[in-house]
């Protein structure tokens, strides 16, 4: 009995395992691939006079591998012996699947394609012309459904026929690429792989193939020609690298073939119509920026209305509490320290909730996934990929879950770069500081635009840093980005309200415990430490100023003041920045205590800070180290001490340099 060895390949979640399970009467053998702990599934069954041995390879998105499982699949395809490749494609995602199929077809090995989950397409009135696909690509194809046991007999017949006829795929790319391939083939002398395959993989910047040919004698002549051809293609296609060119070529080919083989009985869905606008190659990015602009406008214009009432309520509560308590230290500690500080933080709760509401709406409607897709092209320019968008956007809420969300990035380089710039995404805790300073130093009609500029500017600066890190430290291309687009849906009002209520409770709990305690400590340090004998010689009108200027807190602040003096900050702002390392909201509460603001902290800041120093202060808040909780999360996610030290130091140096430049430009 003849044996046909079959390599079963496909992208994750296309139904490969389900296909194996649907083959009745088969013997299943489970072990490990040689040298690794990755599962190796092999099934054996007979068909006519043949024994079919199918090796189920781990899911593989492309030949650019990033996980041990993907590396195992690639290594098997390149190095092991087998007779036929069986490529399984999700019939609902044909374009994406075919882009990968063409990468495998380039190997010039006998190949069969199974359009799996065909039952779902058929139920919706669609159809896939597998015969036409075979004529277009010279790859035998069959419509199958592992779930319904449909098309399996035809699939195995196609495998046997392909094995008998040694049928090889016939895939052609654009004229410029084909010309480049032909030129490279003349310089390649290799018996292990097809010369055309090597040429394509070199253009695709495949490190595995590059390392292999780099050791060969013919590489001496090949190298200059390869460089010349790649530079020519970059100019002709106006791209930065030939890997992108090859990806675009495969996608274009897949799109063209799908138009010829796929028939849909349905009209264009509402989701598809909306997507044509929201993820448009040109309009998609401006539309995303417009949505974000609306959110920040609402954060200021609507949020400031209840904030004013909350501020007035805390002032009234402070005065009432002052009247009912006996005069003394306790009265002062509560009415001059705790209540004004907590009130200064709580008054910005409406602004924060509106920001969270906007982001929540984008997520629940399904738009956030589209934003990731739109941003993939932008992030790619800065050495990142679309999947980095999720943890980066999470950073606008809180850096702690954002660092955890970076776990979804498989590539260690992509993950570390993303984590190193999450701090540039201004978290919700920084919003009270921004609202305070922007409200004090900018005209009401531009405050929303300034807030939008702060958030977008911080994110953009983070991307610039990512690009530098990619060019200098983490050289290489980012991981390819693949994301499923969920259907649009109406947001759950109950879910949104519950989420906002949870965030409100967390914020108020933080204000009532941690921030209140921190404010009390700040008040203690700012009220003691002076010389009582000298105080007796100070006039009553200047005693409070003398106490503050000679307090323990002032001594701490004045020790570090020389560092921040070049950017226009006094010891008060120095202390506020240090307290912000505990929690960014405490910057506001600390300044409320230090400036003895019983009524209007904004007015006090306008008296003590210039416009230039206020802007420099905003920049320090934007870029310096996040809170201790976020830093602790980073340390737990990144075990290397070198990167922990870098992460601890570089944001503060970067923030100071940026603040120094801006301060001197505005001063």
DRENLO-849077 format. One record per residue (C-alpha): x, y, z. Coordinates in steps of 0.02 Angstrom, whole numbers, plus 50000, padded with zeros to 5 digits. Example, Ala and Ser with C-alpha at 12.3 -4.5 7.8 and 13.67 -1.06 7.14 Angstrom:
REM DRENLO-849077
site east=50615&north=49775&up=50390 $
site east=50684&north=49947&up=50357 $
REM end
This chain:
REM DRENLO-849077
site east=50000&north=50000&up=50000 $
site east=50069&north=50170&up=49949 $
site east=50087&north=50302&up=50084 $
site east=50044&north=50485&up=50055 $
site east=50114&north=50599&up=50188 $
site east=50011&north=50759&up=50204 $
site east=50059&north=50920&up=50293 $
site east=49899&north=50999&up=50359 $
site east=49921&north=51189&up=50370 $
site east=49810&north=51340&up=50396 $
site east=49788&north=51497&up=50497 $
site east=49720&north=51480&up=50675 $
site east=49533&north=51448&up=50694 $
site east=49499&north=51386&up=50518 $
site east=49439&north=51214&up=50575 $
site east=49592&north=51105&up=50547 $
site east=49568&north=51005&up=50707 $
site east=49382&north=50990&up=50675 $
site east=49423&north=50923&up=50502 $
site east=49534&north=50788&up=50578 $
site east=49401&north=50742&up=50705 $
site east=49274&north=50722&up=50565 $
site east=49374&north=50586&up=50480 $
site east=49294&north=50425&up=50542 $
site east=49392&north=50266&up=50569 $
site east=49559&north=50355&up=50584 $
site east=49696&north=50316&up=50708 $
site east=49750&north=50470&up=50804 $
site east=49929&north=50482&up=50870 $
site east=49975&north=50625&up=50987 $
site east=50154&north=50666&up=51035 $
site east=50276&north=50810&up=51021 $
site east=50376&north=50881&up=50879 $
site east=50560&north=50842&up=50894 $
site east=50651&north=50950&up=51021 $
site east=50499&north=51052&up=51077 $
site east=50344&north=51030&up=51185 $
site east=50223&north=51081&up=51047 $
site east=50088&north=50949&up=51016 $
site east=50106&north=50842&up=50862 $
site east=49943&north=50764&up=50800 $
site east=49951&north=50633&up=50665 $
site east=49807&north=50531&up=50595 $
site east=49818&north=50379&up=50483 $
site east=49679&north=50306&up=50376 $
site east=49657&north=50216&up=50210 $
site east=49576&north=50277&up=50052 $
site east=49569&north=50157&up=49904 $
site east=49744&north=50083&up=49889 $
site east=49827&north=50226&up=49983 $
site east=49871&north=50253&up=50165 $
site east=49850&north=50437&up=50207 $
site east=49957&north=50507&up=50348 $
site east=49903&north=50682&up=50398 $
site east=50016&north=50786&up=50512 $
site east=49918&north=50929&up=50591 $
site east=50039&north=51077&up=50602 $
site east=50011&north=51220&up=50726 $
site east=49914&north=51371&up=50661 $
site east=50021&north=51487&up=50557 $
site east=49976&north=51665&up=50504 $
site east=50124&north=51685&up=50386 $
site east=50303&north=51629&up=50355 $
site east=50358&north=51772&up=50469 $
site east=50347&north=51676&up=50633 $
site east=50335&north=51748&up=50808 $
site east=50286&north=51605&up=50924 $
site east=50366&north=51434&up=50956 $
site east=50213&north=51351&up=50880 $
site east=50227&north=51452&up=50720 $
site east=50413&north=51416&up=50711 $
site east=50378&north=51230&up=50725 $
site east=50255&north=51237&up=50580 $
site east=50374&north=51336&up=50471 $
site east=50522&north=51223&up=50511 $
site east=50420&north=51069&up=50466 $
site east=50366&north=51142&up=50299 $
site east=50544&north=51191&up=50254 $
site east=50643&north=51042&up=50319 $
site east=50535&north=50886&up=50332 $
site east=50485&north=50762&up=50197 $
site east=50302&north=50756&up=50143 $
site east=50206&north=50729&up=49982 $
site east=50060&north=50851&up=49982 $
site east=50014&north=51010&up=50073 $
site east=49832&north=51021&up=50128 $
site east=49789&north=51203&up=50160 $
site east=49627&north=51238&up=50254 $
site east=49544&north=51407&up=50227 $
site east=49395&north=51483&up=50318 $
site east=49265&north=51510&up=50182 $
site east=49204&north=51665&up=50276 $
site east=49378&north=51744&up=50268 $
site east=49440&north=51693&up=50095 $
site east=49546&north=51847&up=50056 $
site east=49643&north=51832&up=50218 $
site east=49665&north=51645&up=50196 $
site east=49723&north=51658&up=50015 $
site east=49857&north=51785&up=50058 $
site east=49935&north=51651&up=50168 $
site east=49900&north=51514&up=50039 $
site east=50004&north=51603&up=49908 $
site east=50153&north=51609&up=50028 $
site east=50145&north=51419&up=50040 $
site east=50111&north=51397&up=49855 $
site east=50277&north=51487&up=49822 $
site east=50364&north=51330&up=49889 $
site east=50317&north=51241&up=49726 $
site east=50254&north=51086&up=49817 $
site east=50097&north=50985&up=49771 $
site east=49953&north=51068&up=49860 $
site east=49766&north=51054&up=49891 $
site east=49651&north=51188&up=49963 $
site east=49499&north=51151&up=50070 $
site east=49373&north=51294&up=50080 $
site east=49309&north=51242&up=50252 $
site east=49149&north=51303&up=50337 $
site east=49069&north=51309&up=50166 $
site east=48902&north=51267&up=50247 $
site east=48897&north=51441&up=50327 $
site east=48925&north=51525&up=50158 $
site east=48795&north=51413&up=50075 $
site east=48663&north=51447&up=50208 $
site east=48681&north=51633&up=50177 $
site east=48650&north=51607&up=49992 $
site east=48832&north=51618&up=49938 $
site east=48942&north=51503&up=49836 $
site east=49127&north=51470&up=49803 $
site east=49178&north=51410&up=49630 $
site east=49316&north=51289&up=49681 $
site east=49339&north=51227&up=49502 $
site east=49373&north=51403&up=49439 $
site east=49497&north=51430&up=49580 $
site east=49588&north=51272&up=49523 $
site east=49597&north=51337&up=49345 $
site east=49662&north=51507&up=49401 $
site east=49797&north=51440&up=49518 $
site east=49827&north=51259&up=49464 $
site east=49787&north=51209&up=49644 $
site east=49653&north=51077&up=49668 $
site east=49518&north=51146&up=49782 $
site east=49364&north=51074&up=49866 $
site east=49222&north=51153&up=49964 $
site east=49209&north=51065&up=50132 $
site east=49121&north=51073&up=50299 $
site east=49200&north=50977&up=50442 $
site east=49046&north=51015&up=50546 $
site east=48926&north=50938&up=50419 $
site east=49048&north=50805&up=50354 $
site east=49024&north=50883&up=50183 $
site east=49152&north=50867&up=50042 $
site east=49275&north=50756&up=50137 $
site east=49273&north=50614&up=50010 $
site east=49302&north=50737&up=49868 $
site east=49443&north=50816&up=49968 $
site east=49539&north=50653&up=49988 $
site east=49512&north=50611&up=49805 $
site east=49588&north=50780&up=49761 $
site east=49737&north=50741&up=49873 $
site east=49766&north=50574&up=49787 $
site east=49747&north=50652&up=49615 $
site east=49870&north=50791&up=49660 $
site east=49993&north=50661&up=49725 $
site east=49978&north=50555&up=49568 $
site east=49996&north=50701&up=49446 $
site east=50125&north=50797&up=49549 $
site east=50020&north=50952&up=49516 $
site east=50113&north=51112&up=49564 $
site east=50036&north=51282&up=49598 $
site east=50052&north=51419&up=49469 $
site east=50049&north=51590&up=49552 $
site east=50103&north=51751&up=49467 $
site east=50124&north=51921&up=49545 $
site east=50134&north=52095&up=49466 $
site east=50251&north=52131&up=49321 $
site east=50381&north=52226&up=49425 $
site east=50390&north=52088&up=49555 $
site east=50398&north=51948&up=49426 $
site east=50539&north=52039&up=49336 $
site east=50633&north=52054&up=49502 $
site east=50607&north=51869&up=49538 $
site east=50673&north=51819&up=49367 $
site east=50829&north=51925&up=49390 $
site east=50865&north=51850&up=49561 $
site east=50842&north=51670&up=49502 $
site east=50994&north=51688&up=49388 $
site east=51105&north=51717&up=49541 $
site east=51033&north=51578&up=49651 $
site east=51117&north=51408&up=49650 $
site east=51026&north=51297&up=49773 $
site east=50961&north=51119&up=49762 $
site east=50869&north=51109&up=49929 $
site east=50731&north=51233&up=49884 $
site east=50649&north=51296&up=49727 $
site east=50749&north=51446&up=49660 $
site east=50592&north=51549&up=49634 $
site east=50540&north=51516&up=49814 $
site east=50708&north=51576&up=49878 $
site east=50697&north=51734&up=49772 $
site east=50522&north=51772&up=49837 $
site east=50571&north=51742&up=50019 $
site east=50722&north=51856&up=50001 $
site east=50607&north=51993&up=49935 $
site east=50491&north=51952&up=50080 $
site east=50638&north=51982&up=50198 $
site east=50627&north=51808&up=50274 $
site east=50766&north=51793&up=50403 $
site east=50771&north=51603&up=50395 $
site east=50803&north=51599&up=50207 $
site east=50921&north=51747&up=50218 $
site east=51030&north=51658&up=50347 $
site east=51032&north=51502&up=50240 $
site east=51089&north=51587&up=50079 $
site east=51207&north=51703&up=50173 $
site east=51320&north=51554&up=50206 $
site east=51322&north=51499&up=50025 $
site east=51463&north=51546&up=49902 $
site east=51340&north=51616&up=49775 $
site east=51283&north=51749&up=49900 $
site east=51436&north=51854&up=49857 $
site east=51364&north=51886&up=49684 $
site east=51182&north=51883&up=49742 $
site east=51197&north=52015&up=49880 $
site east=51229&north=52171&up=49773 $
site east=51096&north=52117&up=49647 $
site east=50970&north=52088&up=49786 $
site east=51005&north=52260&up=49859 $
site east=50987&north=52342&up=49688 $
site east=50821&north=52255&up=49652 $
site east=50748&north=52293&up=49823 $
site east=50792&north=52477&up=49808 $
site east=50713&north=52481&up=49635 $
site east=50552&north=52401&up=49697 $
site east=50541&north=52523&up=49843 $
site east=50546&north=52667&up=49721 $
site east=50423&north=52589&up=49599 $
site east=50297&north=52547&up=49736 $
site east=50336&north=52696&up=49849 $
site east=50359&north=52584&up=50001 $
site east=50491&north=52576&up=50138 $
site east=50522&north=52389&up=50124 $
site east=50492&north=52246&up=50003 $
site east=50403&north=52140&up=50133 $
site east=50259&north=52263&up=50126 $
site east=50264&north=52255&up=49936 $
site east=50249&north=52065&up=49937 $
site east=50107&north=52070&up=50065 $
site east=50014&north=52196&up=49957 $
site east=50044&north=52089&up=49802 $
site east=49971&north=51935&up=49885 $
site east=49823&north=52032&up=49952 $
site east=49787&north=52109&up=49782 $
site east=49798&north=51938&up=49699 $
site east=49684&north=51863&up=49832 $
site east=49559&north=52003&up=49810 $
site east=49557&north=51981&up=49621 $
site east=49531&north=51793&up=49633 $
site east=49393&north=51808&up=49763 $
site east=49297&north=51924&up=49647 $
site east=49300&north=51786&up=49517 $
site east=49260&north=51635&up=49625 $
site east=49149&north=51702&up=49763 $
site east=48965&north=51736&up=49733 $
site east=48854&north=51814&up=49864 $
site east=48665&north=51812&up=49853 $
site east=48654&north=51946&up=49986 $
site east=48660&north=52130&up=49957 $
site east=48793&north=52230&up=50042 $
site east=48756&north=52226&up=50228 $
site east=48735&north=52382&up=50334 $
site east=48897&north=52337&up=50424 $
site east=48989&north=52330&up=50257 $
site east=48915&north=52496&up=50202 $
site east=48969&north=52580&up=50365 $
site east=49142&north=52499&up=50354 $
site east=49164&north=52569&up=50179 $
site east=49166&north=52740&up=50263 $
site east=49240&north=52712&up=50436 $
site east=49388&north=52605&up=50380 $
site east=49413&north=52693&up=50215 $
site east=49600&north=52699&up=50170 $
site east=49597&north=52889&up=50161 $
site east=49447&north=52944&up=50266 $
site east=49468&north=52816&up=50407 $
site east=49605&north=52906&up=50504 $
site east=49527&north=53082&up=50497 $
site east=49360&north=53007&up=50553 $
site east=49446&north=52925&up=50702 $
site east=49528&north=53090&up=50750 $
site east=49359&north=53177&up=50734 $
site east=49277&north=53055&up=50855 $
site east=49417&north=53081&up=50980 $
site east=49402&north=53270&up=50960 $
site east=49216&north=53261&up=50999 $
site east=49252&north=53160&up=51157 $
site east=49377&north=53288&up=51222 $
site east=49264&north=53434&up=51178 $
site east=49124&north=53352&up=51278 $
site east=49246&north=53315&up=51420 $
site east=49273&north=53501&up=51443 $
site east=49113&north=53587&up=51387 $
site east=48991&north=53468&up=51471 $
site east=49102&north=53410&up=51615 $
site east=49136&north=53585&up=51679 $
site east=48951&north=53617&up=51716 $
site east=48930&north=53492&up=51859 $
site east=49110&north=53520&up=51913 $
site east=49069&north=53699&up=51961 $
site east=48924&north=53640&up=52071 $
site east=49032&north=53506&up=52153 $
site east=49165&north=53637&up=52192 $
site east=49036&north=53753&up=52267 $
site east=48964&north=53609&up=52369 $
site east=49133&north=53564&up=52444 $
site east=49165&north=53747&up=52487 $
site east=48998&north=53758&up=52577 $
site east=49032&north=53593&up=52665 $
site east=49204&north=53656&up=52719 $
site east=49131&north=53816&up=52793 $
site east=48993&north=53720&up=52883 $
site east=49116&north=53595&up=52953 $
site east=49231&north=53736&up=53009 $
site east=49089&north=53815&up=53107 $
site east=49035&north=53658&up=53200 $
site east=49209&north=53599&up=53248 $
site east=49305&north=53680&up=53391 $
site east=49445&north=53792&up=53331 $
site east=49615&north=53709&up=53335 $
site east=49733&north=53592&up=53245 $
site east=49599&north=53463&up=53200 $
site east=49487&north=53597&up=53126 $
site east=49628&north=53666&up=53020 $
site east=49688&north=53494&up=52965 $
site east=49514&north=53449&up=52902 $
site east=49455&north=53616&up=52832 $
site east=49621&north=53678&up=52763 $
site east=49699&north=53512&up=52717 $
site east=49582&north=53366&up=52685 $
site east=49419&north=53444&up=52624 $
site east=49494&north=53568&up=52498 $
site east=49613&north=53434&up=52432 $
site east=49479&north=53300&up=52412 $
site east=49358&north=53427&up=52339 $
site east=49489&north=53485&up=52213 $
site east=49500&north=53305&up=52151 $
site east=49316&north=53254&up=52160 $
site east=49260&north=53407&up=52062 $
site east=49341&north=53332&up=51907 $
site east=49244&north=53169&up=51919 $
site east=49118&north=53223&up=51784 $
site east=49260&north=53260&up=51662 $
site east=49335&north=53088&up=51692 $
site east=49168&north=52998&up=51674 $
site east=49132&north=53084&up=51508 $
site east=49302&north=53028&up=51442 $
site east=49269&north=52849&up=51498 $
site east=49093&north=52857&up=51426 $
site east=49162&north=52908&up=51256 $
site east=49290&north=52768&up=51252 $
site east=49160&north=52644&up=51316 $
site east=49041&north=52690&up=51175 $
site east=49177&north=52663&up=51045 $
site east=49213&north=52491&up=51117 $
site east=49034&north=52430&up=51135 $
site east=48978&north=52486&up=50962 $
site east=49120&north=52387&up=50882 $
site east=49212&north=52540&up=50819 $
site east=49368&north=52515&up=50926 $
site east=49416&north=52360&up=50825 $
site east=49398&north=52464&up=50667 $
site east=49506&north=52599&up=50744 $
site east=49641&north=52467&up=50773 $
site east=49629&north=52420&up=50589 $
site east=49637&north=52602&up=50534 $
site east=49782&north=52638&up=50652 $
site east=49883&north=52487&up=50590 $
site east=49946&north=52588&up=50443 $
site east=49991&north=52736&up=50554 $
site east=50073&north=52631&up=50689 $
site east=50171&north=52536&up=50558 $
site east=50259&north=52699&up=50512 $
site east=50324&north=52707&up=50691 $
site east=50382&north=52527&up=50703 $
site east=50225&north=52459&up=50787 $
site east=50075&north=52361&up=50726 $
site east=49887&north=52376&up=50743 $
site east=49873&north=52259&up=50892 $
site east=49976&north=52383&up=50994 $
site east=49829&north=52503&up=50978 $
site east=49726&north=52408&up=51107 $
site east=49849&north=52425&up=51255 $
site east=49891&north=52603&up=51201 $
site east=49708&north=52656&up=51202 $
site east=49686&north=52566&up=51368 $
site east=49824&north=52681&up=51432 $
site east=49704&north=52828&up=51414 $
site east=49601&north=52747&up=51551 $
site east=49733&north=52672&up=51666 $
site east=49911&north=52615&up=51636 $
site east=49896&north=52460&up=51746 $
site east=49774&north=52361&up=51634 $
site east=49862&north=52434&up=51482 $
site east=50025&north=52348&up=51530 $
site east=49929&north=52187&up=51556 $
site east=49842&north=52206&up=51387 $
site east=50014&north=52210&up=51304 $
site east=50023&north=52023&up=51338 $
site east=49920&north=51997&up=51180 $
site east=50071&north=52048&up=51077 $
site east=50163&north=51888&up=51033 $
site east=50324&north=51967&up=50974 $
site east=50435&north=52013&up=51125 $
site east=50506&north=52165&up=51035 $
site east=50333&north=52233&up=50991 $
site east=50273&north=52201&up=51168 $
site east=50419&north=52289&up=51254 $
site east=50415&north=52440&up=51137 $
site east=50228&north=52457&up=51167 $
site east=50249&north=52446&up=51356 $
site east=50389&north=52576&up=51354 $
site east=50273&north=52706&up=51274 $
site east=50109&north=52668&up=51365 $
site east=50159&north=52803&up=51490 $
site east=50145&north=52932&up=51350 $
site east=49958&north=52895&up=51340 $
site east=49884&north=53011&up=51472 $
site east=49785&north=52906&up=51596 $
site east=49622&north=52963&up=51675 $
site east=49713&north=53011&up=51836 $
site east=49806&north=53149&up=51743 $
site east=49645&north=53225&up=51679 $
site east=49609&north=53327&up=51838 $
site east=49780&north=53409&up=51823 $
site east=49751&north=53451&up=51640 $
site east=49576&north=53518&up=51673 $
site east=49642&north=53626&up=51815 $
site east=49787&north=53703&up=51718 $
site east=49700&north=53716&up=51549 $
site east=49548&north=53795&up=51633 $
site east=49659&north=53921&up=51721 $
site east=49775&north=53973&up=51579 $
site east=49675&north=53952&up=51417 $
site east=49520&north=54041&up=51353 $
site east=49357&north=53941&up=51368 $
site east=49331&north=53931&up=51179 $
site east=49495&north=53838&up=51151 $
site east=49503&north=53729&up=51307 $
site east=49429&north=53575&up=51220 $
site east=49552&north=53593&up=51076 $
site east=49698&north=53612&up=51198 $
site east=49644&north=53455&up=51290 $
site east=49633&north=53361&up=51124 $
site east=49807&north=53424&up=51079 $
site east=49877&north=53365&up=51246 $
site east=49814&north=53188&up=51224 $
site east=49854&north=53173&up=51039 $
site east=50022&north=53261&up=51062 $
site east=50071&north=53142&up=51202 $
site east=50022&north=52991&up=51098 $
site east=50115&north=53057&up=50945 $
site east=50271&north=53089&up=51048 $
site east=50259&north=52911&up=51113 $
site east=50254&north=52847&up=50935 $
site east=50409&north=52949&up=50892 $
site east=50499&north=52868&up=51040 $
site east=50438&north=52698&up=50978 $
site east=50513&north=52734&up=50807 $
site east=50680&north=52781&up=50884 $
site east=50680&north=52623&up=50990 $
site east=50639&north=52519&up=50837 $
site east=50779&north=52597&up=50735 $
site east=50912&north=52597&up=50871 $
site east=50875&north=52452&up=50990 $
site east=50738&north=52337&up=50925 $
site east=50786&north=52324&up=50743 $
site east=50668&north=52225&up=50632 $
site east=50491&north=52233&up=50567 $
site east=50336&north=52230&up=50679 $
site east=50226&north=52077&up=50685 $
site east=50092&north=52067&up=50549 $
site east=49922&north=52123&up=50611 $
site east=49764&north=52019&up=50594 $
site east=49602&north=52062&up=50683 $
site east=49424&north=52004&up=50658 $
site east=49296&north=52143&up=50634 $
site east=49147&north=52120&up=50751 $
site east=48974&north=52169&up=50695 $
site east=48911&north=52341&up=50741 $
site east=48791&north=52337&up=50887 $
site east=48694&north=52458&up=50995 $
site east=48783&north=52487&up=51160 $
site east=48707&north=52414&up=51317 $
site east=48643&north=52560&up=51420 $
site east=48641&north=52450&up=51575 $
site east=48819&north=52392&up=51541 $
site east=48882&north=52570&up=51516 $
site east=48796&north=52636&up=51673 $
site east=48864&north=52491&up=51775 $
site east=49040&north=52521&up=51711 $
site east=49029&north=52708&up=51750 $
site east=48959&north=52671&up=51922 $
site east=49104&north=52553&up=51960 $
site east=49229&north=52685&up=51903 $
site east=49140&north=52818&up=52007 $
site east=49148&north=52710&up=52164 $
site east=49332&north=52672&up=52135 $
site east=49370&north=52856&up=52107 $
site east=49274&north=52916&up=52261 $
site east=49350&north=52777&up=52367 $
site east=49522&north=52831&up=52309 $
site east=49480&north=53014&up=52347 $
site east=49406&north=52972&up=52518 $
site east=49548&north=52860&up=52576 $
site east=49715&north=52871&up=52488 $
site east=49703&north=53052&up=52428 $
site east=49628&north=53110&up=52593 $
site east=49770&north=53025&up=52688 $
site east=49901&north=53096&up=52571 $
site east=49824&north=53269&up=52587 $
site east=49828&north=53257&up=52776 $
site east=50012&north=53209&up=52770 $
site east=50049&north=53353&up=52652 $
site east=49958&north=53473&up=52768 $
site east=50057&north=53410&up=52919 $
site east=50223&north=53430&up=52828 $
site east=50173&north=53603&up=52765 $
site east=50114&north=53665&up=52937 $
site east=50263&north=53615&up=53044 $
site east=50451&north=53631&up=53042 $
site east=50466&north=53820&up=53062 $
site east=50553&north=53914&up=53204 $
site east=50418&north=53969&up=53328 $
site east=50531&north=54105&up=53400 $
site east=50551&north=54188&up=53232 $
site east=50365&north=54171&up=53197 $
site east=50331&north=54284&up=53346 $
site east=50419&north=54426&up=53256 $
site east=50316&north=54405&up=53096 $
site east=50162&north=54511&up=53065 $
site east=49994&north=54418&up=53067 $
site east=49967&north=54448&up=52881 $
site east=50129&north=54360&up=52837 $
site east=50130&north=54220&up=52965 $
site east=50045&north=54093&up=52852 $
site east=50170&north=54128&up=52714 $
site east=50316&north=54112&up=52837 $
site east=50249&north=53945&up=52904 $
site east=50232&north=53875&up=52729 $
site east=50401&north=53938&up=52669 $
site east=50492&north=53863&up=52820 $
site east=50395&north=53701&up=52839 $
site east=50462&north=53524&up=52822 $
site east=50379&north=53514&up=52652 $
site east=50462&north=53674&up=52594 $
site east=50631&north=53606&up=52646 $
site east=50600&north=53448&up=52544 $
site east=50538&north=53549&up=52395 $
site east=50681&north=53673&up=52400 $
site east=50806&north=53530&up=52399 $
site east=50745&north=53475&up=52228 $
site east=50692&north=53648&up=52167 $
site east=50858&north=53680&up=52075 $
site east=50817&north=53535&up=51959 $
site east=50648&north=53609&up=51908 $
site east=50691&north=53794&up=51921 $
site east=50755&north=53799&up=51740 $
site east=50579&north=53755&up=51683 $
site east=50496&north=53891&up=51787 $
site east=50436&north=53790&up=51937 $
site east=50447&north=53830&up=52121 $
site east=50467&north=53709&up=52264 $
site east=50277&north=53691&up=52273 $
site east=50266&north=53617&up=52097 $
site east=50418&north=53509&up=52138 $
site east=50327&north=53434&up=52288 $
site east=50167&north=53412&up=52186 $
site east=50261&north=53312&up=52053 $
site east=50338&north=53199&up=52185 $
site east=50168&north=53168&up=52265 $
site east=50103&north=53127&up=52091 $
site east=50213&north=52972&up=52089 $
site east=50094&north=52898&up=52217 $
site east=49940&north=52944&up=52115 $
site east=49923&north=53079&up=51984 $
site east=49765&north=53149&up=52063 $
site east=49866&north=53197&up=52217 $
site east=49954&north=53330&up=52112 $
site east=49793&north=53431&up=52120 $
site east=49759&north=53395&up=52303 $
site east=49939&north=53437&up=52349 $
site east=49931&north=53604&up=52259 $
site east=49765&north=53642&up=52343 $
site east=49850&north=53620&up=52512 $
site east=50011&north=53711&up=52466 $
site east=49920&north=53862&up=52396 $
site east=49794&north=53864&up=52539 $
site east=49656&north=53867&up=52411 $
site east=49492&north=53877&up=52505 $
site east=49391&north=53942&up=52359 $
site east=49474&north=53948&up=52188 $
site east=49636&north=53853&up=52155 $
site east=49639&north=53913&up=51974 $
site east=49652&north=54094&up=52029 $
site east=49793&north=54053&up=52148 $
site east=49889&north=53964&up=52010 $
site east=49870&north=54112&up=51893 $
site east=49948&north=54223&up=52026 $
site east=50100&north=54111&up=52055 $
site east=50133&north=54033&up=51884 $
site east=50170&north=54112&up=51717 $
site east=50092&north=54044&up=51557 $
site east=50259&north=53969&up=51507 $
site east=50284&north=53880&up=51674 $
site east=50105&north=53816&up=51670 $
site east=50132&north=53739&up=51498 $
site east=50298&north=53665&up=51557 $
site east=50206&north=53591&up=51706 $
site east=50078&north=53512&up=51590 $
site east=50219&north=53435&up=51488 $
site east=50299&north=53364&up=51645 $
site east=50132&north=53284&up=51692 $
site east=50116&north=53215&up=51514 $
site east=50283&north=53127&up=51507 $
site east=50359&north=53093&up=51677 $
site east=50344&north=52926&up=51768 $
site east=50170&north=52853&up=51796 $
site east=50106&north=52808&up=51969 $
site east=50189&north=52677&up=52078 $
site east=50051&north=52550&up=52042 $
site east=50084&north=52563&up=51855 $
site east=50271&north=52553&up=51880 $
site east=50249&north=52398&up=51987 $
site east=50145&north=52317&up=51850 $
site east=50280&north=52354&up=51722 $
site east=50412&north=52276&up=51835 $
site east=50306&north=52119&up=51854 $
site east=50283&north=52105&up=51665 $
site east=50465&north=52141&up=51619 $
site east=50590&north=52036&up=51719 $
site east=50749&north=52111&up=51642 $
site east=50829&north=52234&up=51764 $
site east=50910&north=52335&up=51625 $
site east=50740&north=52378&up=51551 $
site east=50667&north=52412&up=51723 $
site east=50804&north=52540&up=51756 $
site east=50782&north=52617&up=51584 $
site east=50594&north=52629&up=51611 $
site east=50620&north=52711&up=51781 $
site east=50740&north=52845&up=51719 $
site east=50703&north=52890&up=51538 $
site east=50526&north=52962&up=51555 $
site east=50584&north=53089&up=51684 $
site east=50736&north=53143&up=51583 $
site east=50630&north=53153&up=51427 $
site east=50494&north=53254&up=51517 $
site east=50621&north=53379&up=51586 $
site east=50704&north=53405&up=51416 $
site east=50536&north=53434&up=51328 $
site east=50476&north=53551&up=51466 $
site east=50641&north=53648&up=51460 $
site east=50627&north=53673&up=51272 $
site east=50446&north=53730&up=51278 $
site east=50471&north=53842&up=51429 $
site east=50615&north=53935&up=51347 $
site east=50517&north=53953&up=51186 $
site east=50368&north=54030&up=51277 $
site east=50458&north=54127&up=51414 $
REM end
